[in-house]
């Protein structure tokens, strides 16, 4: 038995403990509410199994599921619940077993009898942790709100007298059960949101928790083989760190000159341009330079397949294979239809905190946008994510594709104000050929070049030409030529 009450006990879910600031206050009664399929039963089992692993006895009281069903749920996650006590009220001998019904109907049983059965079993087993599943049956038995509230209060006082920590599971059949909210010491709300395309989203919100500070708002979680995994919403201010913001080469002397010396550690760079302009190639050149310095790196592909990415990099002389084989580089292919934003943030956190990753590439933000519920939320989440990466001293390159190849190009969302550096790539026509232009239009840390240069792709990645001093309107894609700027004629001899 845990004393004093001021201690914390784990919920069995590391992410939820983090959200709660360390776990639950013991010897209290909590409400876990959510629609069917949200994961309430799984959360309850994880809570009891965590206690069993710590030598604490656990009791699962079920009015809605049979012992066989609970065992099957546990087995699907690879769990053995043999150490738990399961009290199946639906199979109690004192219930109406003479009925010809093959399915248990809680409405046929008196509430007082059900409550006494529960109390007797708790007195018999003396559990430290209890899960009561579910309150919807109790609500039906009570028939009126006053009787229901009195029975819940009686259970609360009973469990408190026996120093139990209790989770009451509720499937939210009542639209807004404020009776439960006022009685419970804390309320954990689980939500399952269906999308028109892709995997459903699940999120948790702590509606109430007396006596402790917790991280409010919505937090993503997944329910998969192995149980529930929660991803606490990232708060950058909680993750400050000291690092030296020195300059590091991008791997291209010409690009370094445009940036004002190179990429500064602890900054992020946004590479903007239309499809096919060379955004990924430029980013890969910077990635390879970091790897050659021995920096652990991670690259997240949202749009492109791994095979295409590796084949094109190799064709341009940017061989990433040795670094993949050594484990210095990890490339992740991300499906935005299957991955929640919170899960992606956690992937980045794990890369930085567990693998000491110092270079991160995100390709591209357009697909990441599709994983978000709206543009407004993308901006807020990216602000926290980029602030976190900057504070950890990581160098981050993000790719943002634009619609349209020439003339006025547009983006799904403007994130340029969040970036420390913004690199703009443009197609333009000159001499009957389609050419590429590059310019650094923003840098918060260095004196960057103000000029526009021609960009060519070739062996070694990229080559930066002379400033296009004789052109006007290059960034619009419809330039006017008024000078004698020499154009690069061969993609060979790329600037390494």
N, C-alpha and C positions, 0 to 999 in steps of 0.2 A: 504494500500500500504506500502511496506517495504522500509525503508530508514534508514540509508545509505546503499549503495550497498555492503559495506564490511561485512554486516551481512550474516548469513547462513540460508538457509531454508531446511527443511527436504524433502527427496524424498518420504517419506511414508514407507520406508523400513529401519529398524534399522541397519541391517547389511551393507547396501549400504552406509548409512550415516557414519558408522564407517570406511569403506574403503576410503571414501572421506574426512575423517578427520573432519566431522561435518555437511556435507551436501553440497548443491549447492550454488554458489554465485547467488543471485537473480538478476532479470532483465537481464538475459543473455539467449542465445539460445544454446541448447544442442542437440546433435545427439544421438539417441538410435538405434543401428543397430543390426540385428539378423535375422536368417533364420525363416521361418514360424514355429510357435510352440515354439519358444524360450521364449515367455512371454512378448513381447513388449507391447501389448495392456493391459495386466494385470498390468505391471509396470506403464503405463500411467494413468490407473484408480486409482491405489494406490496413485500416486503423486497428482492427483486432489482431491481425497477424503481426503487426509491429509490436503490439503489447506482448504477444506470446513469445516473440524473439527476446524480449526483455524480462521474461519470467512472470508476466502479468496475466492472470486468467481473463478470458474473454467469453462473453455470451452473446449470441446472435438470436434475437427473438423475432420470429417471422410469422406474420399473419397473411402474407400475400404470396410467398413462395414456399415450396416444399424443400425438405433436406436434400433430396436428389437434385433438384434444380440448383440449389446453392453449391452443391458439390461439383456439378457440371460447370458452373460459372468459374469456380476456382480452378478446376482442371484445365479449362481453356486458357488460363493465364499461367499454368504450370505451378500452381500452388497446392499444397497439402494442408487442408483445414482440420486435420485430425486432432490438433491440439485445442481446437475451439469447441465450445459447447453450443449446440444449436437446439433451440426450443421452438418446435413447430406447433403453434396453436391450432393450426388447421387440422392437426392429427390428434389433438388432445382427446382422451377418452371421455372427458366430461362434456364435450361438445355433442351436438346432435348427430351421433353416428348412426342412429337408427333410421335416419332420413333416407329416402330412396335416391337423394341427389348424390351424384358422384363428384361434384365440385363443391368445395366449402363456400358457404354464403355467410359472411360475417353478420349480416342483418338479422339472422335467425338466432343469434346468441346474445344474451344479456351482457351489457358493458361491464357491470359490476363483477360478474363471474370471470370475465376475461382479465380484468385488472387483478383480481385476487390470484388467478393462476400465475400471472407474471410475477407478482410479489412473492408468492411461495417459491417459485423456481429461483429467483434472485437470492432469497434467504437460504435456500438449500446450497447453491453453488458459491455464493459470496464473490462474484466477479469484480475485477477492478475496472474493466472496460465493457460497455454494453452498447449494442446497436439494436434499435427498435424499428422494425420494418413491417408495415408502414402505418402512418397515421391516418391515411384515407379510410381504412377499415374502422378505426376507432371513431372517426368523425361520423361515419354512417351509423354506428351503433349508438352513439350519443343522441342522435335525432334532433337535438336543439343545442344552440351555442353555449348556453349557460352550463348545461350538464357536461358538455365537452370540455369547457375551460376548467371546470372543477376537477374533472378526472385527470387532466394534464397536470394541474397544480398538485394533485395528490401524488401522482407519479414522480414529479420533480422533488417534492419533499421526501418521498420514500427513498429515492436514489441518493439524495444528498445525505440522508442519515446513514447510509451505508457506504459513503465515500466512493461512489461510482462516477466515472466519467462516461456520459451517455450521448450517443448520436441518435436523434429522432429523424427518420427518413420520411419525407413527404413528397408525393408526386404532383402537388399543386393542383389537385382537382378542384379545390376552392380557389377562386380567382385571386383573392387577397386575404389571407388568413392572418389578420393583425393580432388575433388572440395568441397564436403561437409566437409571433415575433416579439411580443411584449413579455412573454413568459420565459423564453429561451435566453440563456446567457450570451449566445452568439448565433448568428444566422449566416449560413454559407449557401449561396444560390448558384446552382449549376444550370447552364443554358446550352441547348443544342439548336443551331441555326442552319436550316437547309438552304442551299444555294441553288440557283437555276442551273449551274453547271459546276462540276467538280465536287470534291469532298465536302461533307458538312463541316461547319465550324463549331467548336465547343469553347465556351468561356466561363470563367468563374468570377463572382463578385461577392465580396464580404459586405453584407448589408449592415451587420452589427457585430460588435465584439466588445463586451464590457471590460474595462480595466486594462486594456493593452493597446498599444499603437500598432496599426496594421497598414499595409499598402492598399489604399482604396482603388476604385476603378475596376475595369475589366482586365482579366488576364487569360490568355489562351491556354488551352490544355488539350491533350490528345488521349483517347481511350483506345488502347491497342493491346495486343498480346503482351502480357507482363504487367498490365494494369494502367493506372492513370499517371500521366506525366504532365506536370503543370509548368508553365513558363512565366515567371513573374514579369510584369511589365517593367521594361528597362527605365531606370531613373539615373541619368548620367551623373548627377551630383553626388551619388553614392559611391562613385568609382574613380575618384581622383588618384593620380599617381605622378611621380616625378620622373622626368626623362630629359635628355639633352636634345633640343630641336635643331640638330645640325643638318646641313645640306647633304643630299645623296644624289648621285648621278642617275639620270633616267636611262642611261645606256646609249644616248645619242647626243653628241656634242652640240649639234644644231638645236635640238629641242631644249637642252640645258640652257643654251644662250637665250632662247625665247622665254624660258621660265625665270630667268634672272640668276642662274647658277645651278638649278636642279630642283628636285623635290625635297621639301623640308619635312623631316620626321614629325609626326603628330599633326599632319594636315591632310585634307582630302581634296582631290582634284576631280572635277566634272568634265568629261569629254563629250562634247555635243556635236552632232552632225547627222546627216541623212544616211540611209542604208548604203553600204558598199563604199563608204568614204575612207575607211581605214581606222575606225575607232578601236576595234579589237586588236588590230595589229600594233597600233601605238601603245596600247595598254600592255600587250604581251611583251613588247620591247622593254618597258619599264619593269615588268614582272621578272624577266630574265636577268636584268641588271641586279635586282635585289637578290635573286637566287645566287648569282655569281659572287655576291658579297657574303654569302652564307646566311642570309636572313630567311627564316621559315616563312612560307607564303601560302595563301589560300585563294583560290579563284572559284567564283560562283557563277555558273552558266545557267541563265534562265531561258535563252533563246536558241542557242546552238547546241548541236549534238557533240558529244565528246570526240567521236571519230573525226568529224569535220574540223573541229578546233585543233586537234593534234596534227592532222594532215596539212592544214594550211600553215600552221606555225613552222612545221618542218620544211615545207616548200620555201618559206621565206628565210630559212637559215636560223630560225629561232627554235633550237632543239631543246625541248623541255623534258625529254625522256629520262636523262640521267638524274634529274632532280625528283622526278616522280618515283623512280626506282629507289632512290635514297630515302624517300619520305620527307624531304625538305619541302616539297610542293604537294599540295592536295587540291585536286580539281573536283568540284561537286556539281553535278548536273541537277538542277532544281526544276521541279514541276510546280508552277505557282497554283495550279488547280488543286494540288494535294497538300500543299504546305501552308500553314498559317503564318501570319507575320510574326507572332510571338515565338514560334518555333524557329524561324529564320534568325531572329535576334539572338536566340539562345545558341544557335550554331556558331554565330560570330563570337559570342562571349566565350564559348568553349574553346574556339580556335585561339583566341587571344590569351585566355587565362590558363588553359591546360597545355597548349603547345607553344606558347610564347610567340605566336604568329605576329610578324611585323610588317607584312605587306598583304593587302587585301584588294582583290579585284571583284567588282560586281557588274555583271554583263547580262542583262541590262536592267535599268530602272523601269523601263516600259512594261516588261512582264511582271516585275515586282508590284507595279501599280495595280495590276489586275487581281492581285491577291488581297488588296485592301478594300474595305467597304466603301471608301470614298476618297476623293482627292485631299480633302481637308485632313483626314487622319494620316494619309501618307506623309504629308508635310510635318506633322507633329512627331510621328514615329521616326522619320528620318532625322529630324533635328536631334532627338535623344540618342539615336544610334551613332550618328556622326560625332556628336559631342563625346560620347563614350570612347569611340575609337581614337579620337584625337587625344583625349586625356590619357589613354593607355600608350601613347607614342607610336601608334600604327600609322603607316602610310596607306591611304585608301584611294583607289581610282575607281570612279563610277562612270558607266557609259549611259548616255541618254540619247535614244534615237529620235530623229525628227521626221515628220511627214513631209513628203515632197523632195525631189532631187535637186531642182534648181528653183530660181525665183525665191519667193518668200517661203521659208520652211517654218513649221510650227511644231510644238511639243505638246504632249498630253498635260504636262504640269511643269511649272517653272520652279526649279530647285536651285537656280543659280545663286540666289541670295544665301543659301545654306552652305555653299561650297567655299573653300579657301582659295582655290584656283579654278578658273574656268577656261577650257581650251575649246575653241570653236573651229570646226572643219567645214569647208564649203566646196562644192563643185563649181567650176566656172569654165566658160568656153573661150579659147584663144587659139588662133591659127587653125581653125577647123578641127580642133581636138578638145575633148573633155579633160580638164585638168583639176587638180585638187589644191586647195589653199588652206593654210593653217595660221591661226593667230591666238595669242594668249590675251584674253580680254579682261582678266581679273587675276590679281594675286595679292593676298593679304600680308604676305611675309617677305616678299622680295620685290626689287625694282625690275619688273618684267619688261620685255620689249613691246613697243607699241605698234610695231610694223606687222604687215601681212606677208607671208612667204608661201612659195609653192611647196607642196608636199608630194613626194613620190614614194611608192612602196617597192621594195626589192629585197635582195639578199641582205640580211642583217636587220630587216624591219623597215626602217624609215630613213628618208633622206630629206633634209631641209635645204631649200634653195635660197637664193638671194631675195631680198625684199622686193615686192612687186610695186616699185615706186612709180612705174609708168601707167598703172591701172587705177581706175576709179569704179566703185560699185562691185568689187569682187565679192563682198559678203552677201550681196543680193543675188548673186549668180548670173547677173547680166552686166559684165564690166565694160567700161569704155577705155580704150587704150590711147595714151597720150605721151608715151615715152619710148625708151629703147631698152627696157628690161630684158635681159637674155633669159629664155626659157630653158629648163633642163630638158635634154633630148633623150637621155638614156636612163633606165631605171637601175643600171648597174652601179657599182661602187657606192652602195648604200652607206649612209652615215651610221657607223656603229656606236 
